[in-house]
Structures are given as structure tokens and as C-alpha cells.
Amino acid sequence: MNLFIETTMFLLLIASAIAAIELRDLLAAVVVTSVFSFVLATLFVAFGAVDVGFTEAVVGAGVVGVYYIAMLLHTEGRADD
């Protein structure tokens, strides 16, 4: 992969990690965390670890994101009760 593309992906990885930490909206933080996992999976594939990249894409960007959103749906609004 081109050095420019790799550097851009690493910068996107750092930016999404910082954004996930700094966001106050939990749903937006979950989306940014899924973006982080997907970019990481793409980097794994680019460096030749296809099996690790596929696992990161399925588990990190897919299943964990769905679990986080389900968790947010179950906990939303209970602070008022």
C-alpha cells in the first residue's frame, strides 16, 4: 500500500480514537468506535494479516457496535426514574 494512504489511515485512526474519548453523545461515540475498528481492520488487511482484519471487522466494527447500541437503548432514560 502507498505510504501516503497508510499515513492517512493512521491519522484517521488517531483522530477517531480522540473523538471517541472526547464525545459527550454516547451514540456518536459508538459510531466513531466502529469507524476506528473498521479502519484498524483495513490496516490489518493492508499489512497482510487478512484473517485478523476479517475478525476485527466482524467483531470490532460489527458485533460490538450492535451490542453497544443495544446497551444504550436499554439504559436510556432510566436516570429520570
PyMOL Python script that loads the backbone (N, CA, C, O; Angstrom):
from pymol import cmd

cmd.read_pdbstr("""\
ATOM      1  N   MET A   1       0.855  -1.173   0.000  1.00  0.00           N
ATOM      2  CA  MET A   1       0.000   0.000   0.000  1.00  0.00           C
ATOM      3  C   MET A   1       0.899   1.233   0.000  1.00  0.00           C
ATOM      4  O   MET A   1       2.017   1.216   0.514  1.00  0.00           O
ATOM      5  N   ASN A   2       0.395   2.256  -0.569  1.00  0.00           N
ATOM      6  CA  ASN A   2       1.116   3.502  -0.683  1.00  0.00           C
ATOM      7  C   ASN A   2       1.353   4.117   0.697  1.00  0.00           C
ATOM      8  O   ASN A   2       0.494   4.040   1.575  1.00  0.00           O
ATOM      9  N   LEU A   3       2.526   4.727   0.877  1.00  0.00           N
ATOM     10  CA  LEU A   3       2.867   5.336   2.165  1.00  0.00           C
ATOM     11  C   LEU A   3       1.912   6.465   2.523  1.00  0.00           C
ATOM     12  O   LEU A   3       1.582   6.644   3.695  1.00  0.00           O
ATOM     13  N   PHE A   4       1.463   7.229   1.533  1.00  0.00           N
ATOM     14  CA  PHE A   4       0.526   8.317   1.788  1.00  0.00           C
ATOM     15  C   PHE A   4      -0.805   7.783   2.314  1.00  0.00           C
ATOM     16  O   PHE A   4      -1.378   8.344   3.248  1.00  0.00           O
ATOM     17  N   ILE A   5      -1.288   6.713   1.722  1.00  0.00           N
ATOM     18  CA  ILE A   5      -2.559   6.129   2.153  1.00  0.00           C
ATOM     19  C   ILE A   5      -2.427   5.546   3.555  1.00  0.00           C
ATOM     20  O   ILE A   5      -3.323   5.715   4.381  1.00  0.00           O
ATOM     21  N   GLU A   6      -1.315   4.858   3.834  1.00  0.00           N
ATOM     22  CA  GLU A   6      -1.097   4.306   5.166  1.00  0.00           C
ATOM     23  C   GLU A   6      -1.030   5.406   6.216  1.00  0.00           C
ATOM     24  O   GLU A   6      -1.616   5.275   7.291  1.00  0.00           O
ATOM     25  N   THR A   7      -0.322   6.483   5.914  1.00  0.00           N
ATOM     26  CA  THR A   7      -0.215   7.594   6.848  1.00  0.00           C
ATOM     27  C   THR A   7      -1.575   8.237   7.083  1.00  0.00           C
ATOM     28  O   THR A   7      -1.915   8.586   8.214  1.00  0.00           O
ATOM     29  N   THR A   8      -2.345   8.391   6.025  1.00  0.00           N
ATOM     30  CA  THR A   8      -3.687   8.960   6.160  1.00  0.00           C
ATOM     31  C   THR A   8      -4.572   8.067   7.019  1.00  0.00           C
ATOM     32  O   THR A   8      -5.341   8.562   7.843  1.00  0.00           O
ATOM     33  N   MET A   9      -4.469   6.769   6.836  1.00  0.00           N
ATOM     34  CA  MET A   9      -5.272   5.850   7.636  1.00  0.00           C
ATOM     35  C   MET A   9      -4.847   5.867   9.103  1.00  0.00           C
ATOM     36  O   MET A   9      -5.694   5.795   9.993  1.00  0.00           O
ATOM     37  N   PHE A  10      -3.553   5.961   9.358  1.00  0.00           N
ATOM     38  CA  PHE A  10      -3.094   6.057  10.738  1.00  0.00           C
ATOM     39  C   PHE A  10      -3.567   7.353  11.393  1.00  0.00           C
ATOM     40  O   PHE A  10      -3.941   7.353  12.566  1.00  0.00           O
ATOM     41  N   LEU A  11      -3.551   8.450  10.646  1.00  0.00           N
ATOM     42  CA  LEU A  11      -4.051   9.717  11.187  1.00  0.00           C
ATOM     43  C   LEU A  11      -5.552   9.649  11.450  1.00  0.00           C
ATOM     44  O   LEU A  11      -6.036  10.204  12.436  1.00  0.00           O
ATOM     45  N   LEU A  12      -6.294   8.966  10.564  1.00  0.00           N
ATOM     46  CA  LEU A  12      -7.724   8.765  10.794  1.00  0.00           C
ATOM     47  C   LEU A  12      -7.956   7.894  12.019  1.00  0.00           C
ATOM     48  O   LEU A  12      -8.911   8.109  12.766  1.00  0.00           O
ATOM     49  N   LEU A  13      -7.091   6.917  12.227  1.00  0.00           N
ATOM     50  CA  LEU A  13      -7.184   6.061  13.398  1.00  0.00           C
ATOM     51  C   LEU A  13      -6.989   6.868  14.681  1.00  0.00           C
ATOM     52  O   LEU A  13      -7.744   6.702  15.639  1.00  0.00           O
ATOM     53  N   ILE A  14      -5.991   7.730  14.703  1.00  0.00           N
ATOM     54  CA  ILE A  14      -5.724   8.570  15.866  1.00  0.00           C
ATOM     55  C   ILE A  14      -6.861   9.561  16.087  1.00  0.00           C
ATOM     56  O   ILE A  14      -7.293   9.772  17.221  1.00  0.00           O
ATOM     57  N   ALA A  15      -7.345  10.166  15.009  1.00  0.00           N
ATOM     58  CA  ALA A  15      -8.434  11.144  15.127  1.00  0.00           C
ATOM     59  C   ALA A  15      -9.713  10.491  15.643  1.00  0.00           C
ATOM     60  O   ALA A  15     -10.414  11.079  16.467  1.00  0.00           O
ATOM     61  N   SER A  16     -10.025   9.290  15.173  1.00  0.00           N
ATOM     62  CA  SER A  16     -11.238   8.629  15.645  1.00  0.00           C
ATOM     63  C   SER A  16     -11.100   8.179  17.094  1.00  0.00           C
ATOM     64  O   SER A  16     -12.087   8.172  17.829  1.00  0.00           O
ATOM     65  N   ALA A  17      -9.904   7.807  17.515  1.00  0.00           N
ATOM     66  CA  ALA A  17      -9.701   7.438  18.919  1.00  0.00           C
ATOM     67  C   ALA A  17      -9.894   8.648  19.824  1.00  0.00           C
ATOM     68  O   ALA A  17     -10.537   8.546  20.869  1.00  0.00           O
ATOM     69  N   ILE A  18      -9.347   9.780  19.433  1.00  0.00           N
ATOM     70  CA  ILE A  18      -9.510  11.002  20.226  1.00  0.00           C
ATOM     71  C   ILE A  18     -10.969  11.441  20.234  1.00  0.00           C
ATOM     72  O   ILE A  18     -11.487  11.856  21.270  1.00  0.00           O
ATOM     73  N   ALA A  19     -11.626  11.352  19.095  1.00  0.00           N
ATOM     74  CA  ALA A  19     -13.034  11.745  19.008  1.00  0.00           C
ATOM     75  C   ALA A  19     -13.910  10.854  19.876  1.00  0.00           C
ATOM     76  O   ALA A  19     -14.837  11.345  20.521  1.00  0.00           O
ATOM     77  N   ALA A  20     -13.634   9.551  19.905  1.00  0.00           N
ATOM     78  CA  ALA A  20     -14.427   8.644  20.727  1.00  0.00           C
ATOM     79  C   ALA A  20     -14.279   8.954  22.210  1.00  0.00           C
ATOM     80  O   ALA A  20     -15.222   8.779  22.982  1.00  0.00           O
ATOM     81  N   ILE A  21     -13.111   9.409  22.605  1.00  0.00           N
ATOM     82  CA  ILE A  21     -12.883   9.760  24.005  1.00  0.00           C
ATOM     83  C   ILE A  21     -13.560  11.073  24.358  1.00  0.00           C
ATOM     84  O   ILE A  21     -14.111  11.211  25.451  1.00  0.00           O
ATOM     85  N   GLU A  22     -13.527  12.030  23.459  1.00  0.00           N
ATOM     86  CA  GLU A  22     -13.999  13.376  23.753  1.00  0.00           C
ATOM     87  C   GLU A  22     -15.496  13.592  23.558  1.00  0.00           C
ATOM     88  O   GLU A  22     -16.045  14.561  24.083  1.00  0.00           O
ATOM     89  N   LEU A  23     -16.162  12.722  22.824  1.00  0.00           N
ATOM     90  CA  LEU A  23     -17.587  12.928  22.535  1.00  0.00           C
ATOM     91  C   LEU A  23     -18.438  12.755  23.783  1.00  0.00           C
ATOM     92  O   LEU A  23     -18.197  11.861  24.595  1.00  0.00           O
ATOM     93  N   ARG A  24     -19.440  13.625  23.927  1.00  0.00           N
ATOM     94  CA  ARG A  24     -20.389  13.521  25.037  1.00  0.00           C
ATOM     95  C   ARG A  24     -21.588  12.653  24.666  1.00  0.00           C
ATOM     96  O   ARG A  24     -22.171  11.999  25.531  1.00  0.00           O
ATOM     97  N   ASP A  25     -21.958  12.644  23.392  1.00  0.00           N
ATOM     98  CA  ASP A  25     -23.075  11.831  22.925  1.00  0.00           C
ATOM     99  C   ASP A  25     -22.612  10.381  22.806  1.00  0.00           C
ATOM    100  O   ASP A  25     -21.702  10.076  22.034  1.00  0.00           O
ATOM    101  N   LEU A  26     -23.233   9.499  23.562  1.00  0.00           N
ATOM    102  CA  LEU A  26     -22.775   8.111  23.604  1.00  0.00           C
ATOM    103  C   LEU A  26     -23.019   7.367  22.300  1.00  0.00           C
ATOM    104  O   LEU A  26     -22.211   6.522  21.914  1.00  0.00           O
ATOM    105  N   LEU A  27     -24.112   7.665  21.619  1.00  0.00           N
ATOM    106  CA  LEU A  27     -24.367   7.006  20.341  1.00  0.00           C
ATOM    107  C   LEU A  27     -23.325   7.413  19.300  1.00  0.00           C
ATOM    108  O   LEU A  27     -22.863   6.575  18.525  1.00  0.00           O
ATOM    109  N   ALA A  28     -22.959   8.677  19.278  1.00  0.00           N
ATOM    110  CA  ALA A  28     -21.912   9.132  18.368  1.00  0.00           C
ATOM    111  C   ALA A  28     -20.570   8.493  18.715  1.00  0.00           C
ATOM    112  O   ALA A  28     -19.782   8.174  17.825  1.00  0.00           O
ATOM    113  N   ALA A  29     -20.312   8.307  20.003  1.00  0.00           N
ATOM    114  CA  ALA A  29     -19.069   7.650  20.415  1.00  0.00           C
ATOM    115  C   ALA A  29     -19.034   6.198  19.954  1.00  0.00           C
ATOM    116  O   ALA A  29     -17.978   5.692  19.575  1.00  0.00           O
ATOM    117  N   VAL A  30     -20.176   5.529  19.985  1.00  0.00           N
ATOM    118  CA  VAL A  30     -20.250   4.145  19.496  1.00  0.00           C
ATOM    119  C   VAL A  30     -19.978   4.089  17.999  1.00  0.00           C
ATOM    120  O   VAL A  30     -19.269   3.199  17.530  1.00  0.00           O
ATOM    121  N   VAL A  31     -20.532   5.031  17.249  1.00  0.00           N
ATOM    122  CA  VAL A  31     -20.307   5.065  15.804  1.00  0.00           C
ATOM    123  C   VAL A  31     -18.832   5.322  15.502  1.00  0.00           C
ATOM    124  O   VAL A  31     -18.255   4.685  14.621  1.00  0.00           O
ATOM    125  N   VAL A  32     -18.232   6.243  16.224  1.00  0.00           N
ATOM    126  CA  VAL A  32     -16.813   6.552  15.999  1.00  0.00           C
ATOM    127  C   VAL A  32     -15.936   5.365  16.401  1.00  0.00           C
ATOM    128  O   VAL A  32     -14.912   5.112  15.765  1.00  0.00           O
ATOM    129  N   THR A  33     -16.322   4.647  17.435  1.00  0.00           N
ATOM    130  CA  THR A  33     -15.579   3.445  17.821  1.00  0.00           C
ATOM    131  C   THR A  33     -15.672   2.370  16.745  1.00  0.00           C
ATOM    132  O   THR A  33     -14.705   1.649  16.503  1.00  0.00           O
ATOM    133  N   SER A  34     -16.816   2.260  16.106  1.00  0.00           N
ATOM    134  CA  SER A  34     -16.957   1.313  14.996  1.00  0.00           C
ATOM    135  C   SER A  34     -16.108   1.738  13.800  1.00  0.00           C
ATOM    136  O   SER A  34     -15.532   0.895  13.112  1.00  0.00           O
ATOM    137  N   VAL A  35     -16.034   3.042  13.554  1.00  0.00           N
ATOM    138  CA  VAL A  35     -15.161   3.547  12.489  1.00  0.00           C
ATOM    139  C   VAL A  35     -13.709   3.215  12.811  1.00  0.00           C
ATOM    140  O   VAL A  35     -12.956   2.799  11.931  1.00  0.00           O
ATOM    141  N   PHE A  36     -13.315   3.396  14.066  1.00  0.00           N
ATOM    142  CA  PHE A  36     -11.962   3.042  14.495  1.00  0.00           C
ATOM    143  C   PHE A  36     -11.668   1.572  14.200  1.00  0.00           C
ATOM    144  O   PHE A  36     -10.619   1.247  13.645  1.00  0.00           O
ATOM    145  N   SER A  37     -12.582   0.693  14.567  1.00  0.00           N
ATOM    146  CA  SER A  37     -12.377  -0.739  14.343  1.00  0.00           C
ATOM    147  C   SER A  37     -12.306  -1.075  12.860  1.00  0.00           C
ATOM    148  O   SER A  37     -11.512  -1.924  12.454  1.00  0.00           O
ATOM    149  N   PHE A  38     -13.130  -0.414  12.047  1.00  0.00           N
ATOM    150  CA  PHE A  38     -13.104  -0.693  10.614  1.00  0.00           C
ATOM    151  C   PHE A  38     -11.802  -0.215   9.966  1.00  0.00           C
ATOM    152  O   PHE A  38     -11.250  -0.905   9.109  1.00  0.00           O
ATOM    153  N   VAL A  39     -11.313   0.953  10.366  1.00  0.00           N
ATOM    154  CA  VAL A  39     -10.033   1.443   9.830  1.00  0.00           C
ATOM    155  C   VAL A  39      -8.899   0.530  10.271  1.00  0.00           C
ATOM    156  O   VAL A  39      -7.991   0.244   9.491  1.00  0.00           O
ATOM    157  N   LEU A  40      -8.946   0.073  11.519  1.00  0.00           N
ATOM    158  CA  LEU A  40      -7.934  -0.856  12.004  1.00  0.00           C
ATOM    159  C   LEU A  40      -7.977  -2.167  11.224  1.00  0.00           C
ATOM    160  O   LEU A  40      -6.931  -2.727  10.896  1.00  0.00           O
ATOM    161  N   ALA A  41      -9.178  -2.659  10.924  1.00  0.00           N
ATOM    162  CA  ALA A  41      -9.302  -3.878  10.129  1.00  0.00           C
ATOM    163  C   ALA A  41      -8.727  -3.682   8.729  1.00  0.00           C
ATOM    164  O   ALA A  41      -8.084  -4.580   8.187  1.00  0.00           O
ATOM    165  N   THR A  42      -8.956  -2.522   8.155  1.00  0.00           N
ATOM    166  CA  THR A  42      -8.400  -2.228   6.832  1.00  0.00           C
ATOM    167  C   THR A  42      -6.878  -2.197   6.871  1.00  0.00           C
ATOM    168  O   THR A  42      -6.221  -2.681   5.949  1.00  0.00           O
ATOM    169  N   LEU A  43      -6.321  -1.634   7.926  1.00  0.00           N
ATOM    170  CA  LEU A  43      -4.865  -1.626   8.058  1.00  0.00           C
ATOM    171  C   LEU A  43      -4.305  -3.034   8.239  1.00  0.00           C
ATOM    172  O   LEU A  43      -3.252  -3.357   7.689  1.00  0.00           O
ATOM    173  N   PHE A  44      -4.993  -3.863   8.997  1.00  0.00           N
ATOM    174  CA  PHE A  44      -4.550  -5.250   9.142  1.00  0.00           C
ATOM    175  C   PHE A  44      -4.511  -5.952   7.791  1.00  0.00           C
ATOM    176  O   PHE A  44      -3.551  -6.662   7.490  1.00  0.00           O
ATOM    177  N   VAL A  45      -5.530  -5.764   6.986  1.00  0.00           N
ATOM    178  CA  VAL A  45      -5.568  -6.385   5.661  1.00  0.00           C
ATOM    179  C   VAL A  45      -4.466  -5.813   4.778  1.00  0.00           C
ATOM    180  O   VAL A  45      -3.835  -6.545   4.016  1.00  0.00           O
ATOM    181  N   ALA A  46      -4.235  -4.512   4.880  1.00  0.00           N
ATOM    182  CA  ALA A  46      -3.192  -3.886   4.060  1.00  0.00           C
ATOM    183  C   ALA A  46      -1.802  -4.415   4.405  1.00  0.00           C
ATOM    184  O   ALA A  46      -0.927  -4.481   3.541  1.00  0.00           O
ATOM    185  N   PHE A  47      -1.603  -4.789   5.662  1.00  0.00           N
ATOM    186  CA  PHE A  47      -0.301  -5.305   6.072  1.00  0.00           C
ATOM    187  C   PHE A  47      -0.182  -6.815   5.941  1.00  0.00           C
ATOM    188  O   PHE A  47       0.837  -7.394   6.317  1.00  0.00           O
ATOM    189  N   GLY A  48      -1.224  -7.460   5.407  1.00  0.00           N
ATOM    190  CA  GLY A  48      -1.129  -8.877   5.100  1.00  0.00           C
ATOM    191  C   GLY A  48      -1.759  -9.810   6.102  1.00  0.00           C
ATOM    192  O   GLY A  48      -1.715 -11.025   5.911  1.00  0.00           O
ATOM    193  N   ALA A  49      -2.343  -9.292   7.160  1.00  0.00           N
ATOM    194  CA  ALA A  49      -2.991 -10.145   8.157  1.00  0.00           C
ATOM    195  C   ALA A  49      -4.493 -10.186   7.865  1.00  0.00           C
ATOM    196  O   ALA A  49      -5.297  -9.582   8.575  1.00  0.00           O
ATOM    197  N   VAL A  50      -4.847 -10.909   6.811  1.00  0.00           N
ATOM    198  CA  VAL A  50      -6.226 -10.918   6.336  1.00  0.00           C
ATOM    199  C   VAL A  50      -7.161 -11.547   7.362  1.00  0.00           C
ATOM    200  O   VAL A  50      -8.267 -11.051   7.576  1.00  0.00           O
ATOM    201  N   ASP A  51      -6.733 -12.628   7.996  1.00  0.00           N
ATOM    202  CA  ASP A  51      -7.601 -13.279   8.979  1.00  0.00           C
ATOM    203  C   ASP A  51      -7.857 -12.389  10.187  1.00  0.00           C
ATOM    204  O   ASP A  51      -8.976 -12.347  10.698  1.00  0.00           O
ATOM    205  N   VAL A  52      -6.845 -11.687  10.641  1.00  0.00           N
ATOM    206  CA  VAL A  52      -7.011 -10.773  11.769  1.00  0.00           C
ATOM    207  C   VAL A  52      -7.885  -9.580  11.358  1.00  0.00           C
ATOM    208  O   VAL A  52      -8.725  -9.130  12.137  1.00  0.00           O
ATOM    209  N   GLY A  53      -7.692  -9.078  10.152  1.00  0.00           N
ATOM    210  CA  GLY A  53      -8.505  -7.975   9.662  1.00  0.00           C
ATOM    211  C   GLY A  53      -9.964  -8.345   9.528  1.00  0.00           C
ATOM    212  O   GLY A  53     -10.846  -7.555   9.863  1.00  0.00           O
ATOM    213  N   PHE A  54     -10.225  -9.561   9.032  1.00  0.00           N
ATOM    214  CA  PHE A  54     -11.608 -10.015   8.909  1.00  0.00           C
ATOM    215  C   PHE A  54     -12.264 -10.161  10.281  1.00  0.00           C
ATOM    216  O   PHE A  54     -13.417  -9.773  10.471  1.00  0.00           O
ATOM    217  N   THR A  55     -11.532 -10.716  11.218  1.00  0.00           N
ATOM    218  CA  THR A  55     -12.066 -10.877  12.572  1.00  0.00           C
ATOM    219  C   THR A  55     -12.324  -9.525  13.217  1.00  0.00           C
ATOM    220  O   THR A  55     -13.347  -9.344  13.877  1.00  0.00           O
ATOM    221  N   GLU A  56     -11.428  -8.586  13.040  1.00  0.00           N
ATOM    222  CA  GLU A  56     -11.620  -7.235  13.593  1.00  0.00           C
ATOM    223  C   GLU A  56     -12.822  -6.553  12.959  1.00  0.00           C
ATOM    224  O   GLU A  56     -13.568  -5.857  13.648  1.00  0.00           O
ATOM    225  N   ALA A  57     -13.022  -6.737  11.675  1.00  0.00           N
ATOM    226  CA  ALA A  57     -14.166  -6.127  11.006  1.00  0.00           C
ATOM    227  C   ALA A  57     -15.477  -6.711  11.508  1.00  0.00           C
ATOM    228  O   ALA A  57     -16.429  -5.975  11.766  1.00  0.00           O
ATOM    229  N   VAL A  58     -15.528  -8.023  11.647  1.00  0.00           N
ATOM    230  CA  VAL A  58     -16.771  -8.665  12.068  1.00  0.00           C
ATOM    231  C   VAL A  58     -17.055  -8.396  13.544  1.00  0.00           C
ATOM    232  O   VAL A  58     -18.165  -8.004  13.906  1.00  0.00           O
ATOM    233  N   VAL A  59     -16.065  -8.604  14.379  1.00  0.00           N
ATOM    234  CA  VAL A  59     -16.282  -8.475  15.817  1.00  0.00           C
ATOM    235  C   VAL A  59     -16.215  -7.021  16.259  1.00  0.00           C
ATOM    236  O   VAL A  59     -17.130  -6.523  16.915  1.00  0.00           O
ATOM    237  N   GLY A  60     -15.134  -6.340  15.900  1.00  0.00           N
ATOM    238  CA  GLY A  60     -14.926  -4.977  16.384  1.00  0.00           C
ATOM    239  C   GLY A  60     -15.895  -3.965  15.816  1.00  0.00           C
ATOM    240  O   GLY A  60     -16.489  -3.186  16.561  1.00  0.00           O
ATOM    241  N   ALA A  61     -16.060  -3.968  14.511  1.00  0.00           N
ATOM    242  CA  ALA A  61     -16.929  -2.981  13.882  1.00  0.00           C
ATOM    243  C   ALA A  61     -18.375  -3.431  13.823  1.00  0.00           C
ATOM    244  O   ALA A  61     -19.274  -2.595  13.722  1.00  0.00           O
ATOM    245  N   GLY A  62     -18.620  -4.724  13.882  1.00  0.00           N
ATOM    246  CA  GLY A  62     -19.984  -5.213  13.729  1.00  0.00           C
ATOM    247  C   GLY A  62     -20.661  -5.578  15.025  1.00  0.00           C
ATOM    248  O   GLY A  62     -21.554  -4.868  15.488  1.00  0.00           O
ATOM    249  N   VAL A  63     -20.245  -6.676  15.612  1.00  0.00           N
ATOM    250  CA  VAL A  63     -20.937  -7.230  16.770  1.00  0.00           C
ATOM    251  C   VAL A  63     -20.853  -6.304  17.980  1.00  0.00           C
ATOM    252  O   VAL A  63     -21.855  -6.073  18.657  1.00  0.00           O
ATOM    253  N   VAL A  64     -19.681  -5.782  18.250  1.00  0.00           N
ATOM    254  CA  VAL A  64     -19.520  -4.912  19.420  1.00  0.00           C
ATOM    255  C   VAL A  64     -20.333  -3.629  19.260  1.00  0.00           C
ATOM    256  O   VAL A  64     -20.919  -3.144  20.227  1.00  0.00           O
ATOM    257  N   GLY A  65     -20.373  -3.084  18.059  1.00  0.00           N
ATOM    258  CA  GLY A  65     -21.187  -1.894  17.820  1.00  0.00           C
ATOM    259  C   GLY A  65     -22.665  -2.147  18.061  1.00  0.00           C
ATOM    260  O   GLY A  65     -23.357  -1.308  18.637  1.00  0.00           O
ATOM    261  N   VAL A  66     -23.147  -3.298  17.622  1.00  0.00           N
ATOM    262  CA  VAL A  66     -24.550  -3.654  17.843  1.00  0.00           C
ATOM    263  C   VAL A  66     -24.817  -3.846  19.327  1.00  0.00           C
ATOM    264  O   VAL A  66     -25.853  -3.405  19.826  1.00  0.00           O
ATOM    265  N   TYR A  67     -23.911  -4.491  20.037  1.00  0.00           N
ATOM    266  CA  TYR A  67     -24.081  -4.668  21.487  1.00  0.00           C
ATOM    267  C   TYR A  67     -24.096  -3.329  22.216  1.00  0.00           C
ATOM    268  O   TYR A  67     -24.912  -3.120  23.114  1.00  0.00           O
ATOM    269  N   TYR A  68     -23.195  -2.418  21.834  1.00  0.00           N
ATOM    270  CA  TYR A  68     -23.165  -1.092  22.477  1.00  0.00           C
ATOM    271  C   TYR A  68     -24.470  -0.343  22.235  1.00  0.00           C
ATOM    272  O   TYR A  68     -25.006   0.279  23.152  1.00  0.00           O
ATOM    273  N   ILE A  69     -24.979  -0.396  21.020  1.00  0.00           N
ATOM    274  CA  ILE A  69     -26.229   0.305  20.719  1.00  0.00           C
ATOM    275  C   ILE A  69     -27.388  -0.329  21.493  1.00  0.00           C
ATOM    276  O   ILE A  69     -28.242   0.388  22.014  1.00  0.00           O
ATOM    277  N   ALA A  70     -27.427  -1.655  21.574  1.00  0.00           N
ATOM    278  CA  ALA A  70     -28.468  -2.320  22.358  1.00  0.00           C
ATOM    279  C   ALA A  70     -28.365  -1.941  23.830  1.00  0.00           C
ATOM    280  O   ALA A  70     -29.379  -1.753  24.503  1.00  0.00           O
ATOM    281  N   MET A  71     -27.153  -1.831  24.318  1.00  0.00           N
ATOM    282  CA  MET A  71     -26.957  -1.429  25.708  1.00  0.00           C
ATOM    283  C   MET A  71     -27.458  -0.005  25.932  1.00  0.00           C
ATOM    284  O   MET A  71     -28.089   0.279  26.950  1.00  0.00           O
ATOM    285  N   LEU A  72     -27.181   0.885  24.989  1.00  0.00           N
ATOM    286  CA  LEU A  72     -27.648   2.259  25.116  1.00  0.00           C
ATOM    287  C   LEU A  72     -29.172   2.338  25.080  1.00  0.00           C
ATOM    288  O   LEU A  72     -29.769   3.147  25.791  1.00  0.00           O
ATOM    289  N   LEU A  73     -29.797   1.512  24.264  1.00  0.00           N
ATOM    290  CA  LEU A  73     -31.258   1.512  24.203  1.00  0.00           C
ATOM    291  C   LEU A  73     -31.884   1.010  25.506  1.00  0.00           C
ATOM    292  O   LEU A  73     -32.975   1.443  25.875  1.00  0.00           O
ATOM    293  N   HIS A  74     -31.210   0.114  26.191  1.00  0.00           N
ATOM    294  CA  HIS A  74     -31.735  -0.403  27.451  1.00  0.00           C
ATOM    295  C   HIS A  74     -31.478   0.522  28.633  1.00  0.00           C
ATOM    296  O   HIS A  74     -32.194   0.457  29.632  1.00  0.00           O
ATOM    297  N   THR A  75     -30.490   1.361  28.537  1.00  0.00           N
ATOM    298  CA  THR A  75     -30.158   2.233  29.674  1.00  0.00           C
ATOM    299  C   THR A  75     -30.662   3.652  29.500  1.00  0.00           C
ATOM    300  O   THR A  75     -30.621   4.426  30.456  1.00  0.00           O
ATOM    301  N   GLU A  76     -31.130   4.019  28.338  1.00  0.00           N
ATOM    302  CA  GLU A  76     -31.539   5.392  28.083  1.00  0.00           C
ATOM    303  C   GLU A  76     -32.810   5.729  28.856  1.00  0.00           C
ATOM    304  O   GLU A  76     -33.779   4.970  28.834  1.00  0.00           O
ATOM    305  N   GLY A  77     -32.799   6.860  29.532  1.00  0.00           N
ATOM    306  CA  GLY A  77     -33.982   7.338  30.221  1.00  0.00           C
ATOM    307  C   GLY A  77     -34.174   6.813  31.625  1.00  0.00           C
ATOM    308  O   GLY A  77     -35.141   7.198  32.283  1.00  0.00           O
ATOM    309  N   ARG A  78     -33.316   5.967  32.106  1.00  0.00           N
ATOM    310  CA  ARG A  78     -33.503   5.414  33.435  1.00  0.00           C
ATOM    311  C   ARG A  78     -32.982   6.341  34.528  1.00  0.00           C
ATOM    312  O   ARG A  78     -33.253   6.109  35.706  1.00  0.00           O
ATOM    313  N   ALA A  79     -32.254   7.370  34.169  1.00  0.00           N
ATOM    314  CA  ALA A  79     -31.771   8.314  35.179  1.00  0.00           C
ATOM    315  C   ALA A  79     -32.913   9.129  35.734  1.00  0.00           C
ATOM    316  O   ALA A  79     -32.818   9.615  36.861  1.00  0.00           O
ATOM    317  N   ASP A  80     -34.005   9.302  34.978  1.00  0.00           N
ATOM    318  CA  ASP A  80     -35.152  10.089  35.415  1.00  0.00           C
ATOM    319  C   ASP A  80     -36.087   9.299  36.322  1.00  0.00           C
ATOM    320  O   ASP A  80     -36.866   9.888  37.072  1.00  0.00           O
ATOM    321  N   ASP A  81     -36.016   7.976  36.261  1.00  0.00           N
ATOM    322  CA  ASP A  81     -36.967   7.150  37.033  1.00  0.00           C
ATOM    323  C   ASP A  81     -36.653   7.143  38.506  1.00  0.00           C
ATOM    324  O   ASP A  81     -37.357   6.499  39.284  1.00  0.00           O
TER     325      ASP A  81
END
""", "prot")
cmd.dss("prot")
cmd.show_as("cartoon", "prot")
cmd.util.cbc("prot")
cmd.orient("prot")
